[in-house]
Amino acid sequence: MITRSPNEFEKSKAQSPDLIDEIKAGLVAILGDRISDEEAIRRHHSKDEAYHTAMPHLVAFPNSASEVSSIVSLCNEFRFPLIPWGAGSSLEGNAVPVQGGLCLDMSNMNRILRIDADDHTATVEAGVRRKQLNHELRHTGLQFPIDPGADATLGGMAATRASGTNAVKYGTMRENVLYATVVSADGSIMKTRSRAPKSSAGYDLTGLLVGSEGTLGVITDLALKLYPIPDSIITLVCTFDSIPSAIEVVISAMHYDVSFSRVEFLDGSMMAAIAVFQKQAFSALPTLMVEFAGHKASTQHARDQFSEILCSAGGEIISSADTQEERSILWKIRHNALYAAINLAPGKRALITDVCIPLSSLSDCIVETRKDLDNSRFEAMIVGHVGDGNFHTFILIDPKSNEDILEAEALHKKIAERAIAMDGTCTGEHGIGIGKRELLIKELGKSVSLMRTIKDALDPHGIFNPGKLFM
């Protein structure tokens, strides 16, 4: 059993030019010219949307599960770290190769293998992107609704257990992956289960792999649940005088079984940044974006129910849309949030947090977090998928300033520890980002030991260890 910290790995023989040359020669025999040590390509694979950076030694571009198997076997033989890579759209350094090693770029494995409209399933390779799949589905009347915002790969979304804006209606990737084909640490290729709608045949290996972030194997293809495209969709944008008023409306509406498909929150600071970015006259007020999807009668009923609750709380509907074009324009408010934040401070990057707490504690948690942000020296905003208790802060920092990083990470820790104390989690949907190991140990306690035991059993040489949790 071998585990290494990044510092220990830096001192190991895996850094030696001779070994890297030997690994490269082995990869050339498998892939031909689809292996690179060029600095520009390595640098492209050294970062995601967060501020963390670390370069891999090599980048490989496999075309098939059999090639992935051969690559993994080679890395296993030399105990060389391997990091699967999707689109690089994660938000907390999830795929950043902190131990160097080989970055396994899955973008060439982008084939849609089958669409079974009657079964409401699609089987895709790991490098297929969610917009690509929905484009292919456009004539079937079906959709894959999980929407993390970015046009991420479906393999990456499964690996990080992504969710996003539609999770309040459709759930997360955990509920929507029927099976995965995965290459384990010794190069074996296994399929976790069949496409049957349910099964009680042994361990839930699919559930174990969804959210494992490449620490247990490389997902090469997966089967996904599909859903009918709703007949009617209504989007509302609503403002409030206070954060508690906005959150209380969400909780009351859910209590009365209002059928949301999306419920998004943006605080006043976020709306001010969006007003600048989109050159629109938005008020710097706590804002909800809500959406209802289904048959026309049901969406209108849900809108009427919500409007009544909204008015009683002093909220105001400032925009409404029921056509796809109009709704797409409104949803730019939410989808542009990160870019609007960064736009306020050119040269800075966002440290992004990802807490999730029970709805009963959500208002208090957001209010106290906003106080922490206001008492700091950073520009910072709050956004969130408040229908399932999940919210994020964007804390703008100079990525070259150690002082900024240390102070912002301390603020991140305080926000996360508050969520954990409220029986929540430090990571609602972003997975195990860099720097969360200590927080996860505090949150999960002895469960971390079990997770490490499972990981060591499946990956005895630590080749799938991105260096964040299982050290």
RABELTA-V7840 format. One record per residue. RES is the residue in three letters. SS is DSSP state (helix for helix, strand for strand, loop for the rest). OMEGA is omega in whole degrees, -180 to 180 (999 if undefined). Layout:
res:RES ss:SS omega:OMEGA
res:RES ss:SS omega:OMEGA
This chain:
res:MET ss:loop omega:-176
res:ILE ss:loop omega:171
res:THR ss:loop omega:-178
res:ARG ss:loop omega:168
res:SER ss:loop omega:178
res:PRO ss:helix omega:-179
res:ASN ss:helix omega:178
res:GLU ss:helix omega:-179
res:PHE ss:helix omega:180
res:GLU ss:helix omega:-177
res:LYS ss:loop omega:-173
res:SER ss:loop omega:-178
res:LYS ss:helix omega:179
res:ALA ss:helix omega:176
res:GLN ss:helix omega:-174
res:SER ss:loop omega:179
res:PRO ss:helix omega:-179
res:ASP ss:helix omega:-179
res:LEU ss:helix omega:180
res:ILE ss:helix omega:176
res:ASP ss:helix omega:179
res:GLU ss:helix omega:176
res:ILE ss:helix omega:-179
res:LYS ss:helix omega:179
res:ALA ss:helix omega:178
res:GLY ss:helix omega:180
res:LEU ss:helix omega:177
res:VAL ss:helix omega:178
res:ALA ss:helix omega:-180
res:ILE ss:helix omega:-168
res:LEU ss:helix omega:-173
res:GLY ss:loop omega:-176
res:ASP ss:loop omega:179
res:ARG ss:loop omega:174
res:ILE ss:strand omega:-175
res:SER ss:strand omega:168
res:ASP ss:loop omega:179
res:GLU ss:loop omega:-174
res:GLU ss:helix omega:-177
res:ALA ss:helix omega:180
res:ILE ss:helix omega:177
res:ARG ss:helix omega:-179
res:ARG ss:helix omega:177
res:HIS ss:helix omega:-179
res:HIS ss:loop omega:-177
res:SER ss:loop omega:-174
res:LYS ss:loop omega:171
res:ASP ss:loop omega:-177
res:GLU ss:loop omega:178
res:ALA ss:loop omega:-176
res:TYR ss:loop omega:-176
res:HIS ss:loop omega:176
res:THR ss:loop omega:173
res:ALA ss:loop omega:-173
res:MET ss:loop omega:169
res:PRO ss:loop omega:175
res:HIS ss:loop omega:-176
res:LEU ss:strand omega:175
res:VAL ss:strand omega:-179
res:ALA ss:strand omega:-178
res:PHE ss:loop omega:-179
res:PRO ss:loop omega:178
res:ASN ss:loop omega:-173
res:SER ss:loop omega:177
res:ALA ss:helix omega:180
res:SER ss:helix omega:176
res:GLU ss:helix omega:176
res:VAL ss:helix omega:179
res:SER ss:helix omega:-180
res:SER ss:helix omega:179
res:ILE ss:helix omega:-180
res:VAL ss:helix omega:178
res:SER ss:helix omega:178
res:LEU ss:helix omega:179
res:CYS ss:helix omega:178
res:ASN ss:helix omega:-180
res:GLU ss:helix omega:-177
res:PHE ss:helix omega:-178
res:ARG ss:loop omega:-175
res:PHE ss:loop omega:-176
res:PRO ss:loop omega:-179
res:LEU ss:strand omega:-176
res:ILE ss:strand omega:176
res:PRO ss:strand omega:-176
res:TRP ss:strand omega:177
res:GLY ss:loop omega:-180
res:ALA ss:loop omega:-177
res:GLY ss:loop omega:-176
res:SER ss:loop omega:179
res:SER ss:loop omega:-167
res:LEU ss:loop omega:-176
res:GLU ss:loop omega:177
res:GLY ss:loop omega:-172
res:ASN ss:loop omega:-177
res:ALA ss:loop omega:179
res:VAL ss:loop omega:-173
res:PRO ss:loop omega:-174
res:VAL ss:loop omega:177
res:GLN ss:loop omega:-174
res:GLY ss:loop omega:177
res:GLY ss:loop omega:-176
res:LEU ss:strand omega:173
res:CYS ss:strand omega:-177
res:LEU ss:strand omega:-177
res:ASP ss:strand omega:-174
res:MET ss:loop omega:-172
res:SER ss:loop omega:178
res:ASN ss:loop omega:180
res:MET ss:loop omega:-171
res:ASN ss:loop omega:-180
res:ARG ss:loop omega:171
res:ILE ss:strand omega:-170
res:LEU ss:strand omega:178
res:ARG ss:strand omega:173
res:ILE ss:strand omega:179
res:ASP ss:strand omega:-175
res:ALA ss:loop omega:-180
res:ASP ss:loop omega:178
res:ASP ss:loop omega:-176
res:HIS ss:loop omega:178
res:THR ss:strand omega:172
res:ALA ss:strand omega:177
res:THR ss:strand omega:-173
res:VAL ss:strand omega:171
res:GLU ss:strand omega:-170
res:ALA ss:loop omega:-178
res:GLY ss:loop omega:176
res:VAL ss:loop omega:178
res:ARG ss:strand omega:-173
res:ARG ss:helix omega:179
res:LYS ss:helix omega:176
res:GLN ss:helix omega:179
res:LEU ss:helix omega:-179
res:ASN ss:helix omega:175
res:HIS ss:helix omega:180
res:GLU ss:helix omega:-178
res:LEU ss:loop omega:-166
res:ARG ss:loop omega:-179
res:HIS ss:loop omega:-176
res:THR ss:loop omega:-174
res:GLY ss:loop omega:-178
res:LEU ss:strand omega:179
res:GLN ss:strand omega:166
res:PHE ss:loop omega:-165
res:PRO ss:loop omega:-177
res:ILE ss:loop omega:-169
res:ASP ss:loop omega:178
res:PRO ss:loop omega:-179
res:GLY ss:loop omega:179
res:ALA ss:loop omega:175
res:ASP ss:loop omega:-174
res:ALA ss:loop omega:172
res:THR ss:strand omega:-178
res:LEU ss:helix omega:174
res:GLY ss:helix omega:177
res:GLY ss:helix omega:178
res:MET ss:helix omega:177
res:ALA ss:helix omega:-177
res:ALA ss:helix omega:-179
res:THR ss:loop omega:-177
res:ARG ss:loop omega:-178
res:ALA ss:loop omega:175
res:SER ss:loop omega:177
res:GLY ss:loop omega:-165
res:THR ss:loop omega:-176
res:ASN ss:loop omega:-173
res:ALA ss:helix omega:-178
res:VAL ss:helix omega:179
res:LYS ss:helix omega:-170
res:TYR ss:helix omega:-178
res:GLY ss:loop omega:-178
res:THR ss:loop omega:178
res:MET ss:helix omega:-180
res:ARG ss:helix omega:-178
res:GLU ss:helix omega:-170
res:ASN ss:helix omega:172
res:VAL ss:strand omega:180
res:LEU ss:strand omega:175
res:TYR ss:strand omega:173
res:ALA ss:strand omega:167
res:THR ss:strand omega:-171
res:VAL ss:strand omega:173
res:VAL ss:strand omega:-178
res:SER ss:loop omega:-169
res:ALA ss:loop omega:180
res:ASP ss:loop omega:-180
res:GLY ss:loop omega:179
res:SER ss:loop omega:177
res:ILE ss:strand omega:180
res:MET ss:strand omega:175
res:LYS ss:strand omega:-169
res:THR ss:loop omega:178
res:ARG ss:loop omega:179
res:SER ss:loop omega:177
res:ARG ss:loop omega:178
res:ALA ss:loop omega:-178
res:PRO ss:loop omega:176
res:LYS ss:loop omega:-179
res:SER ss:loop omega:173
res:SER ss:loop omega:-176
res:ALA ss:loop omega:172
res:GLY ss:loop omega:-175
res:TYR ss:loop omega:177
res:ASP ss:loop omega:-178
res:LEU ss:helix omega:178
res:THR ss:helix omega:179
res:GLY ss:helix omega:179
res:LEU ss:helix omega:-177
res:LEU ss:helix omega:179
res:VAL ss:loop omega:-176
res:GLY ss:loop omega:-178
res:SER ss:loop omega:174
res:GLU ss:loop omega:177
res:GLY ss:loop omega:-180
res:THR ss:loop omega:-179
res:LEU ss:loop omega:-178
res:GLY ss:loop omega:-180
res:VAL ss:strand omega:176
res:ILE ss:strand omega:180
res:THR ss:strand omega:171
res:ASP ss:strand omega:-177
res:LEU ss:strand omega:176
res:ALA ss:strand omega:-173
res:LEU ss:strand omega:174
res:LYS ss:strand omega:175
res:LEU ss:loop omega:-176
res:TYR ss:strand omega:175
res:PRO ss:strand omega:174
res:ILE ss:loop omega:-176
res:PRO ss:loop omega:177
res:ASP ss:loop omega:-174
res:SER ss:strand omega:177
res:ILE ss:strand omega:179
res:ILE ss:strand omega:178
res:THR ss:strand omega:177
res:LEU ss:strand omega:170
res:VAL ss:strand omega:-172
res:CYS ss:strand omega:177
res:THR ss:strand omega:-176
res:PHE ss:strand omega:178
res:ASP ss:loop omega:-176
res:SER ss:loop omega:177
res:ILE ss:helix omega:-180
res:PRO ss:helix omega:179
res:SER ss:helix omega:-179
res:ALA ss:helix omega:-177
res:ILE ss:helix omega:180
res:GLU ss:helix omega:177
res:VAL ss:helix omega:179
res:VAL ss:helix omega:-178
res:ILE ss:helix omega:179
res:SER ss:helix omega:-179
res:ALA ss:helix omega:179
res:MET ss:helix omega:177
res:HIS ss:helix omega:180
res:TYR ss:loop omega:172
res:ASP ss:loop omega:171
res:VAL ss:loop omega:-172
res:SER ss:loop omega:175
res:PHE ss:loop omega:163
res:SER ss:loop omega:174
res:ARG ss:strand omega:172
res:VAL ss:strand omega:-176
res:GLU ss:strand omega:-180
res:PHE ss:strand omega:173
res:LEU ss:strand omega:-179
res:ASP ss:loop omega:-176
res:GLY ss:helix omega:179
res:SER ss:helix omega:179
res:MET ss:helix omega:-180
res:MET ss:helix omega:177
res:ALA ss:helix omega:179
res:ALA ss:helix omega:179
res:ILE ss:helix omega:177
res:ALA ss:helix omega:178
res:VAL ss:helix omega:-175
res:PHE ss:helix omega:-177
res:GLN ss:helix omega:180
res:LYS ss:loop omega:178
res:GLN ss:loop omega:-173
res:ALA ss:loop omega:175
res:PHE ss:loop omega:174
res:SER ss:loop omega:180
res:ALA ss:loop omega:-178
res:LEU ss:loop omega:172
res:PRO ss:strand omega:-171
res:THR ss:strand omega:171
res:LEU ss:strand omega:166
res:MET ss:strand omega:-178
res:VAL ss:strand omega:180
res:GLU ss:strand omega:178
res:PHE ss:strand omega:-177
res:ALA ss:strand omega:179
res:GLY ss:strand omega:174
res:HIS ss:loop omega:-173
res:LYS ss:helix omega:-178
res:ALA ss:helix omega:-178
res:SER ss:helix omega:-180
res:THR ss:helix omega:178
res:GLN ss:helix omega:178
res:HIS ss:helix omega:179
res:ALA ss:helix omega:178
res:ARG ss:helix omega:-179
res:ASP ss:helix omega:178
res:GLN ss:helix omega:-177
res:PHE ss:helix omega:-179
res:SER ss:helix omega:179
res:GLU ss:helix omega:179
res:ILE ss:helix omega:180
res:LEU ss:helix omega:-178
res:CYS ss:helix omega:-179
res:SER ss:helix omega:179
res:ALA ss:loop omega:178
res:GLY ss:loop omega:177
res:GLY ss:loop omega:-178
res:GLU ss:strand omega:174
res:ILE ss:strand omega:-178
res:ILE ss:strand omega:177
res:SER ss:strand omega:178
res:SER ss:strand omega:180
res:ALA ss:strand omega:178
res:ASP ss:loop omega:172
res:THR ss:loop omega:-177
res:GLN ss:helix omega:-179
res:GLU ss:helix omega:-179
res:GLU ss:helix omega:180
res:ARG ss:helix omega:179
res:SER ss:helix omega:178
res:ILE ss:helix omega:180
res:LEU ss:helix omega:-175
res:TRP ss:helix omega:172
res:LYS ss:helix omega:178
res:ILE ss:helix omega:-178
res:ARG ss:helix omega:-176
res:HIS ss:helix omega:178
res:ASN ss:loop omega:-169
res:ALA ss:helix omega:-178
res:LEU ss:helix omega:-178
res:TYR ss:helix omega:176
res:ALA ss:helix omega:179
res:ALA ss:helix omega:-178
res:ILE ss:helix omega:180
res:ASN ss:helix omega:-179
res:LEU ss:loop omega:-174
res:ALA ss:loop omega:-179
res:PRO ss:loop omega:-179
res:GLY ss:loop omega:179
res:LYS ss:loop omega:176
res:ARG ss:strand omega:-177
res:ALA ss:strand omega:163
res:LEU ss:strand omega:-170
res:ILE ss:strand omega:178
res:THR ss:loop omega:-168
res:ASP ss:strand omega:-176
res:VAL ss:strand omega:176
res:CYS ss:strand omega:-178
res:ILE ss:loop omega:175
res:PRO ss:loop omega:-176
res:LEU ss:helix omega:-178
res:SER ss:helix omega:-179
res:SER ss:helix omega:-170
res:LEU ss:helix omega:-178
res:SER ss:helix omega:180
res:ASP ss:helix omega:-177
res:CYS ss:helix omega:-179
res:ILE ss:helix omega:180
res:VAL ss:helix omega:-180
res:GLU ss:helix omega:177
res:THR ss:helix omega:178
res:ARG ss:helix omega:177
res:LYS ss:helix omega:178
res:ASP ss:helix omega:-179
res:LEU ss:helix omega:180
res:ASP ss:helix omega:-180
res:ASN ss:loop omega:177
res:SER ss:loop omega:179
res:ARG ss:loop omega:-176
res:PHE ss:loop omega:164
res:GLU ss:loop omega:-176
res:ALA ss:strand omega:-178
res:MET ss:strand omega:177
res:ILE ss:strand omega:171
res:VAL ss:strand omega:180
res:GLY ss:strand omega:173
res:HIS ss:strand omega:-166
res:VAL ss:helix omega:176
res:GLY ss:helix omega:176
res:ASP ss:helix omega:171
res:GLY ss:loop omega:-174
res:ASN ss:strand omega:174
res:PHE ss:strand omega:-177
res:HIS ss:strand omega:167
res:THR ss:strand omega:171
res:PHE ss:strand omega:-179
res:ILE ss:strand omega:-173
res:LEU ss:strand omega:-177
res:ILE ss:strand omega:170
res:ASP ss:loop omega:-175
res:PRO ss:loop omega:179
res:LYS ss:loop omega:-177
res:SER ss:loop omega:176
res:ASN ss:helix omega:179
res:GLU ss:helix omega:177
res:ASP ss:helix omega:-177
res:ILE ss:helix omega:-178
res:LEU ss:helix omega:-178
res:GLU ss:helix omega:180
res:ALA ss:helix omega:178
res:GLU ss:helix omega:176
res:ALA ss:helix omega:176
res:LEU ss:helix omega:176
res:HIS ss:helix omega:-180
res:LYS ss:helix omega:-180
res:LYS ss:helix omega:179
res:ILE ss:helix omega:-179
res:ALA ss:helix omega:-179
res:GLU ss:helix omega:176
res:ARG ss:helix omega:179
res:ALA ss:helix omega:180
res:ILE ss:helix omega:179
res:ALA ss:helix omega:178
res:MET ss:loop omega:-180
res:ASP ss:loop omega:178
res:GLY ss:loop omega:-177
res:THR ss:strand omega:177
res:CYS ss:loop omega:-179
res:THR ss:strand omega:-179
res:GLY ss:loop omega:-176
res:GLU ss:loop omega:-176
res:HIS ss:loop omega:-180
res:GLY ss:loop omega:-173
res:ILE ss:loop omega:179
res:GLY ss:loop omega:179
res:ILE ss:loop omega:176
res:GLY ss:loop omega:-177
res:LYS ss:loop omega:-176
res:ARG ss:helix omega:-178
res:GLU ss:helix omega:180
res:LEU ss:helix omega:-180
res:LEU ss:helix omega:177
res:ILE ss:helix omega:178
res:LYS ss:helix omega:-177
res:GLU ss:helix omega:-171
res:LEU ss:helix omega:179
res:GLY ss:loop omega:-175
res:LYS ss:loop omega:178
res:SER ss:helix omega:179
res:VAL ss:helix omega:178
res:SER ss:helix omega:178
res:LEU ss:helix omega:179
res:MET ss:helix omega:180
res:ARG ss:helix omega:179
res:THR ss:helix omega:178
res:ILE ss:helix omega:-179
res:LYS ss:helix omega:-179
res:ASP ss:helix omega:180
res:ALA ss:helix omega:-178
res:LEU ss:helix omega:-174
res:ASP ss:loop omega:-171
res:PRO ss:loop omega:-178
res:HIS ss:loop omega:176
res:GLY ss:loop omega:-177
res:ILE ss:loop omega:179
res:PHE ss:loop omega:-174
res:ASN ss:loop omega:178
res:PRO ss:loop omega:175
res:GLY ss:loop omega:-175
res:LYS ss:loop omega:-176
res:LEU ss:loop omega:-165
res:PHE ss:loop omega:-177
res:MET ss:loop omega:999
